[in-house]
Amino acid sequence: MKFAKHNSRPHALACAVAAIAMFAGCTPLTPNLDSRFGDAFSTLKRSQIIDPAASARTDNPAQDGKSAAEATGRYVKSYSAPTPHQSVLNTGGAR
């Protein structure tokens, strides 16, 4: 009985390719993005804080009490009597 000669080179190559593919799945695809994760949120948060040390200052405020009370009154009134909503019918035709 004769057996066919078996070439193991294609099998070794297939195993090597499979091993490389498996190890490639363990590497991070975006190392630059991962190292800077959350930077956009931190930058946005810092940009919205005008003066972080404002509560520690005891000097004169930028606004006097009378104008602050009037502004607060207008703010409260805007919610108790809001401006009426204007309906816009947009049919898509422009002239």
VEXDREN-2710 file (C-alpha; in Angstrom, 1 decimal):
% VEXDREN-2710
k/r/px/py/pz
1/MET/0.0/0.0/0.0
2/LYS/1.4/3.3/-1.0
3/PHE/0.7/6.5/0.9
4/ALA/0.7/9.9/-0.8
5/LYS/3.6/12.1/0.2
6/HIS/2.2/14.7/2.6
7/ASN/3.6/18.2/2.4
8/SER/3.3/20.0/5.8
9/ARG/4.4/23.4/4.5
10/PRO/0.9/24.6/3.7
11/HIS/-0.4/23.4/7.1
12/ALA/2.4/25.2/8.9
13/LEU/1.7/28.4/6.9
14/ALA/-2.0/28.2/7.7
15/CYS/-1.2/27.7/11.4
16/ALA/1.2/30.7/11.4
17/VAL/-1.4/32.9/9.7
18/ALA/-4.1/31.8/12.2
19/ALA/-1.8/32.5/15.2
20/ILE/-0.9/35.9/13.8
21/ALA/-4.6/36.7/13.3
22/MET/-5.4/35.6/16.9
23/PHE/-2.7/37.7/18.4
24/ALA/-3.7/40.7/16.2
25/GLY/-7.1/40.6/17.8
26/CYS/-5.5/41.3/21.2
27/THR/-3.8/44.5/20.2
28/PRO/-5.6/47.8/20.5
29/LEU/-6.6/49.3/17.2
30/THR/-6.7/52.9/18.3
31/PRO/-3.9/53.4/20.8
32/ASN/-3.7/57.2/20.1
33/LEU/-7.4/57.6/20.7
34/ASP/-7.4/55.4/23.8
35/SER/-4.6/57.4/25.4
36/ARG/-6.6/60.6/25.0
37/PHE/-10.0/59.3/26.0
38/GLY/-12.0/61.9/27.8
39/ASP/-9.9/64.9/26.8
40/ALA/-12.8/66.4/24.8
41/PHE/-15.1/66.2/27.8
42/SER/-12.4/67.7/30.1
43/THR/-11.7/70.6/27.7
44/LEU/-15.4/71.3/27.3
45/LYS/-15.9/71.3/31.1
46/ARG/-12.9/73.7/31.6
47/SER/-14.2/76.0/28.9
48/GLN/-17.5/76.4/30.6
49/ILE/-16.1/77.5/33.9
50/ILE/-15.5/81.2/33.7
51/ASP/-13.8/81.7/37.0
52/PRO/-13.1/78.7/39.2
53/ALA/-12.0/80.8/42.2
54/ALA/-15.1/83.1/42.1
55/SER/-16.5/81.7/45.4
56/ALA/-13.3/82.5/47.3
57/ARG/-13.3/86.2/46.4
58/THR/-15.0/88.7/48.7
59/ASP/-14.5/91.9/46.6
60/ASN/-17.3/93.8/45.0
61/PRO/-19.6/91.8/42.8
62/ALA/-19.9/92.6/39.2
63/GLN/-23.7/93.2/39.5
64/ASP/-25.5/95.2/42.1
65/GLY/-28.5/93.8/44.0
66/LYS/-31.2/95.8/42.3
67/SER/-30.3/94.7/38.7
68/ALA/-29.8/91.1/39.9
69/ALA/-33.3/91.1/41.4
70/GLU/-34.8/92.6/38.3
71/ALA/-33.1/90.0/36.1
72/THR/-34.3/87.2/38.3
73/GLY/-37.9/88.6/38.2
74/ARG/-37.7/88.7/34.4
75/TYR/-36.4/85.1/34.3
76/VAL/-39.2/83.8/36.5
77/LYS/-41.8/85.8/34.5
78/SER/-40.6/84.3/31.3
79/TYR/-41.7/80.8/32.5
80/SER/-45.0/82.0/34.0
81/ALA/-46.1/83.8/30.8
82/PRO/-44.0/82.4/27.9
83/THR/-44.2/84.0/24.5
84/PRO/-46.6/82.3/22.2
85/HIS/-45.2/79.7/19.8
86/GLN/-45.5/80.8/16.1
87/SER/-46.3/78.0/13.8
88/VAL/-44.3/77.8/10.6
89/LEU/-45.6/75.8/7.7
90/ASN/-42.7/74.8/5.6
91/THR/-43.8/73.2/2.3
92/GLY/-40.3/73.2/0.8
93/GLY/-41.0/75.7/-1.9
94/ALA/-38.6/78.6/-2.1
95/ARG/-38.9/81.7/-4.1
END
